[in-house]
Amino acid sequence: MPTPNYDLGILITLNLSLTIIAFLVGCVAVWAILKQGIRSQEIMLEVARIAQRIDARLRRDFPNIGEDLGD
């Protein structure tokens, strides 16, 4: 017994809808991953800037700290 055209149309529509939804979810997931990667990179740069400021302040306050640390 062949599938009626009406049922076939519903199945095709369902298939296209699920495909589009899956594509959109994938796009959102990729966007979120990229955004998180950019944010973590910004955080690492900020930590590096803070470390440089601390290093400069320590070297200013303690001029011979390089010798003590083995630099």
N, C-alpha and C positions, 0 to 999 in steps of 0.2 A: 504494500500500500504506500504510494508516494506521499511525501510531506506536502500539505497544502501550501499554496503561495503565501497565504497570510502568515502561517507559522514560520515559513522561511524568511519572510521579511522581518519578523520580530527577532529572529535569531541573528540576522545580519546586522540589524540596528543595535542589538545588545552587544555583539562582537565589536562593532565600531565604537560604541560608547565605552566599553571596557578598555579598548586599546587607547583611546584618547585620554581616559582617566589615568591609565598606567603611564603614558607619556608625560602628562602634566605632573604626576607625583614624582617621576624620575627627574624632571627639570627642577622641581622645587628641592629635591634632595641634593642634586648637584650644586645648586645655588647655595644651599645652607652649608654644605661642606666647604665650598670656596670661601664663603663669608667667614666661617670659623677659622679657616687657615689664614686669611688676611688679618683677622683680629688677633690671633695668637702671635703672628709675626709683629704686629704693632706692639703687643705687650712685651715681647722679647726685646724690641728696640728700646722701649721705655726703661726696662730693667738695665739694659746696657748703658743707657745715658745716666741713670742713677748711680751705677757702679763707677762710671768715669768721674762723676762729680765727687763721690766719696773718695776715690783714689786721689784726685787732685787736692781735695781738702786735707787728706792725711799727709800727702807729700808736702803741702804748704806748712802744716802744723808741726810735722816731724820730718825735717829735711833729710835725715840720715836713715829713713825707714827702708829705703832701697837696699842699703848695705845690710841692715838687720834681716831683711827678708831674702837676701841672696839675689837680688835683681842686678 
